[in-house]
Amino acid sequence: MTQSWIQFPPLVEPASLNVSPAFKCQVVGATFQSGTSVSLSAREHDVNANLVFRWRQQYQEGACYLDRCRRQEYAPWLR
């Protein structure tokens, strides 16, 4: 009796989401609008709500990649 081996495809890491600071500002900004929740904004922009919570927290903590939001280049919601 010969042994046969099952060959499985290699494990692949899931692709990371690569989005622009402008998109992050747009999504985070939508969460600061009156009557809009983080989960609703996430669904509208087709991203995970946990990710939006993280971006929002990073914005509030002063994340450097969201500096343009603070300078209002991407953030009409701050005006």
N, C-alpha and C positions, 0 to 999 in steps of 0.2 A: 504494500500500500504506500503510495507516494503522498507526501504532504503538499498541500497547496496553500499558499498564503494569500490572504485577502489584502489587496493593496488599497489603502484609503488615500483620498486626495490630501495634500498638505493643508495644515491649518493656516488659515489666513486671518490676519487681524482685521477687524472691521475698519472701514475707512473713516477717518476723522472728518468732522464737519469743518470745512474751511470757508469761513464767511468773512466779508469785509467789515471794517469798523463802521461803515455807513449802515450796513444791514443791522449790526448789533445795536447801533443807536436808534434805528427805526423801531426795532422790536422792543427795546428797553423803554423808549419814549412812549410807545403805545401803552405800556403798563402804568404810566403815570397819569394817563388821561382819566378823567372822571368817568366812573361807571365801567371801566375795563379791568378785568382781572388778568393776572399773569397767565393763567391757563387759557383764557380766551385769546389773548394776544399770541400765545404760542401756537394754538391751533390755527389761527388766521395766517400765521407765517410759516406753518408746516415745520415747526421745530419742537423738540421735547420741552415740556414745561420746566423740568429740572434744570435744563440748560439756560433757560430764560431767567430763572431764579438766580443762577450763578452769575450770569452777565449783569443782572441788576445789582447784586451784592458787590460785584467787582466795580461797577460804576460808582456806587455809594462809598466804597473804600478808596476810590481814586485810582483805578487801574489806568496805566499809562496809555494803553491802546484805545481808551475811550476819551482821551484828552480833547479830541476834536468835538466830541459831544459837549464838553464843558465850554469850549470856545464857540459853540453854537453853529459850527460849520455844517453839521449834520442834524442838528436838533432844533427844529422849529418849535417843538413842544416846550423848550425852555424859555422861549421868548414871552 
